[in-house]
Amino acid sequence: MQVPKASDVLANDLRERILRNEFPSGTALPPERELVTQTRMSRTTVREALRILEVQGLVTIKTGRSGGAFVQQPGGDALATSVSLLIRGQQLRLTALLETREAIEPACASLAAKYRTDDDLAALDAANTAIGDLDLSLESFLQANVDWHLAVATASHNELLTGFMSALSHAIYTSTENKAFVDDDVRRTTYKAHKTITDAIKAGDSAAAMRRMTKHVHGYAEAVVQVEERTKIDLGES
């Protein structure tokens, strides 16, 4: 029978208290000395528990006279990091990422049509305007493309979907041989597809936004698979 380490037990207890909002975001956890007294654990154990929480993105450790462990609630960035680590660690196939994207992104577009704000629409327009510039470098085009897709997810105002899309977009575009895939025809097609989806989102037409996004991401997946022979994802260093 495995006995959990004392540091894991303490980290689990503090994690639950943070998630129950006993320690609101931005506040400091009790100082190390106080935790040692309260728990009767060693200073080394307390420090190890705090490092566990730091790695999990639940606290930020600051040094100095006014330092300590300050609470931060997990957000979309934490989810995106976790998904990226899963993708790298499991050596997921490109087709698996594309299939996941086809399942998630139409839902993002549908929700975006319901909940988008004026700022969301401005972000979509700005990204697609850049995409439509055929003189834009390949790197800038790819970044604008990612920006547009993430803007759709952001417009859904669903933190889980936004976190997933952030990780998926990075993985897909990093693992695709874009020089062999992206030409002027692809850029024009991408611009037109994005515009029709954006128009549906602006009009608040969830069904049309979902239908058009489904067609767009499915078409992209088919085109990528035709030019991609690799089956593993290599994201490099994050």
N, C-alpha and C positions, 0 to 999 in steps of 0.2 A: 504494500500500500504506500502510495506516494504522499509525503507530508509536504504541504506547500511552504515555501520559504516565507520567513517573517516579513520580508520586504514586499512580497506579492500580496500577503494578507493586508498589510497596511495600505498599499496602493489601491487595492480593491475597495477598502473601506472609504478612503478619501475620494476615490472616483465616484462612488455611489452618492456621497454627500454633495459632491460638486454637481452631479447630474440632477439631484433633487433640489438644487439651488440653495442649499444651506450655506454655501460659499458663493455669492453672486459673482458674475464675471467682473474682473477688474479688482476684486478685493484680494488681500493677501491671506494665504493659509497661516496658521499659527507658526511662529518661528521654530527652527530646528530644536532649540533647547526646550521649548514648551512641549513639542511633540514627543521628545525623548521622555520628559517627565510624565506626560499623559499616558503614553503607551508602554512605558518601562522597557522600551527597545533601545538598542545601541544607536549612537549617532550615525554609525556606518549604515545601519539598516534603514534609518529614517532618510538619509541622503539617497540611498538606492531606490527607495519607494518614490521619492520626489523625481528622480531621474526617469523612472518608468512613466510617471504622469507627464513629464516633459516630452518624452518621445511620443506619447499618445496625443500630444497637442492640447492637453488639458491645463497645463500650467506653463508659465514662462519664468525661468530662473534669472533673477537679477542680482548682481553682486554689489558690494559696497555698503556704506552705512545705512542707506535707505533700501537695501535690497531685500530679497526673499523670494518666495514662490507665489506668483500672482496668477489667479484663476483666469482662464479664458475658455469660453464655451466652444465646443467643436462646431465648425462651419463647413461650407462647401469645399473649401481648400483641403480640409482634413480628409474628406471623402475622396476627393480627386487623387490625393497622394496615396491613399490606401488602395484604390482601384489600380493606379499605375504600378504599385508594387506587386499587386496580384498578377497583372498582365506580364510584367517582367519575370517574376518568380516562376510562374507556370508555363512560360514560353508559349503563350497562346498563339494560335494560328490567326493569320490575317482574316481569313473567312469568318472566324468566330467573332472578331471585332466588328466586321461589316454586318453580320447577322444581328448582333446586339444593337448596333446603331439603327438598323432597319426597324427593330422592335421599339426603340425608345424615341427616336427623333420625330416621327409623325405625332406621337402623343405630346411632345413639346410644342409642336406647331399648333396643334388643336387648342392647348391650354393658352398659348400665347395670344390666339385670336380672342380669347375670353378676357384675359387679364392685362394685356399690354398697355403701357402708358405712353405718353408723348415722348418721353426720354427713350423708351425702348424702340419706338418707331424711328427716332432719329438715329439711333445706333445701327439699326438694320439698314437704313438708307445710306449712311456714311460708308459702311463696310461694302455694300454692293456697288456704290459709285466707284470705289477703288477697284473692285473686281472688274468693272466694265472698261477700265483703262488698259488697252492692249499694250501700251508702252511701259507698263509697270513691270518691274523685275519679277522673275519667278518666285523668289523668296517673299517679296512684298505681296504678290498675288496670293500665295499660299496662306500668309498670315491674315490677309483680309478675308479669305475664305473661312478660316478658322474663326475669325472675329464674328463673321455673320452667323455661323452656326451656333456659336456660343451666345450671341445676342438673342437668337430664337429661344434657346434654353432659358436664358435670363428672363426673357419676357413671359415665360410660363409662370414665373414667381414660385417655382417649386425647387427647393434647395437640393433635394435628392437628385432630381433629373439634371439640374445644372452641374452638380458634382460629377455625375456619371459622364455627361457629355464633355466636360473639361478633360477628363482622363482619356476618353475614347478618341476625341479629336486629335489630341497630341499623339496618341499611339498610332492612329491610322495614317496621319500625314507624315510622321517620322518614318514609318515602315514602308511607305509607297515610293516606288521609283518614279518620282514626279517628272524628272527630265524626259523620261521616255513616254510619259503619259500626257502631260499638259502641253497643248499647243493652242493656237488662236481659236480653233473651232471649239475646243473644250472650254476656253474662257468665255466665248460668246454664249455657248449652251448653258454654262453655269450662271452667267449673269441673267439670262432670260428666265431660267428656272427659279432663281432666287427672287426675281421681280414678281413673278406670278404668285409665289408663296407669300411674299411680303404684302402684296395687294390683298390677298385673302385675310391675312392677319389684320391689316388696317381696317378691312370691312367687317371684322368681327365674325367672319364665316369659318367656324371651327371645322366643319365637314370638308370644305374646299381646301383649307390649310393642311389638314391631315392627308387628304387624297393627293394633293400636289407634292407634299413632302415625301410621301411614300413612293411616288413615281420617281422623284428626284434621287433619293438615296438608293433606291433599287437600281436605277440606271447607272449610277456611279459605281455601285458594287460590281455590277456585271462588267463594266468597262475596265475596272481595276484588275479583276480576276483574269481577264484576257491577256493583260500585259505583265502580270505578276506571276512568277514561277516559285517564289519563296513561300514557305509554309510556316516559318517561325517569325516572331516579332523581335526585332532588336532595337530597343529604344535608346541604348547608350546610357549615359549618366543623366539623371534628372537634375 
